[in-house]
């Protein structure tokens, strides 16, 4: 009986010593996909940013989005689901108008 009790204490002590290490590994493994996903997302679009042409959809029919023709020297486009106005010569974002659900033109 005494021998079983000693084995139980040894097992409990070993478990107590290894538990924090196992938990830390699990937390570290769970955090890696979150960090990778954050690194893969494009940066938030802001006024003044230069556009990446691969991300830009040029709006050819602004009326479908409830807009009139863009002011002289600018065009409308969609980047990352946002309707924007941009300068086609400098590829600079002039304004962010609103979120759009889908591209319709």
N, C-alpha and C positions, 0 to 999 in steps of 0.2 A: 504494500500500500504506500509506504514512504517513497519507494522507488518510482512509482507512477506519479506521485505528487511532484517529485523533483523533475521528472521529464516534462510534466505539464508547465512548471515554472520556466524551464529552459526554453520550451517552445513559445510560451507567451512573451518572454524577454526577446527572443529572436524576432518574433513577429512585430513587437513594438519598435525594435531597432530598424527593421526593414520597411515598415509601412510608410514613413515619410519619403524615403527614396523612391518607392514605387509611385506614390501619389505625385511627386514632383515630375517624374518622367511622363506620366499621363497628362498633366497640365501642360507641360512643354510641348508634347506632341499635339495636343488640341489647339494650342496657340499658333502653331506654324501655319496651318491652312488659312487662318484669319489674317495673319500678317502677309501671306502671299497674295490673298485676294485683294487686300488693301493696296498692295504694290502694283497690281495689275490694272486697277481702275484708273481711268484718265483723271487728270487733275480737274478740279471744279472750274468751269468756264467763267471768266470775268470780263467786264468791259475793259478794253485796252489790250487784251491778249491777242497774239497772232494766231491765225487759224491754221490748222493742219488740213490740207485739202482732202486727205483721205477720210477725214471725219465729217466733212461738210457736204450737205445736200443743198444745192442751189434751188431756191423756190422760183419756179417759172410762171406760176399762176397764183399771185398773192391773194386774189379774190376768194380762192378756195379756203383761205385761212382768215377771211374777214378783213383783209388788208387792202388798201389802195396801192397804187404803184409806189415803189420806194422813192424817197427824195433823191434828187440829182446827186450823182457821185456815190451812191450806196445801193446795195442790194439786200434782199432778204435771203436767209438760209436757215437750215436746221442742223444743229450740232448737238449730239447726245440728248435728243428729245426736246430741245429748246429752240423756239423760234427766235432768230436774232436778226439784227441789221448790221451789215459789215461793209467795209470799204474794199471793193474788189481789187484795187491797185496795190494797197498795202497789206491786204488780208487781215486787217485789224477789226476786232469786234467793237462796234459803235454803241450798240444797245442790246440788251437781252429783254425780249418782249414778254414771252410767256412759255410755259410748258405746252407741248402738243402731244396728243395721244398717238398719232400716226402720221406718216407722210401721205398726202393725198394727191400730189401732182407728180 
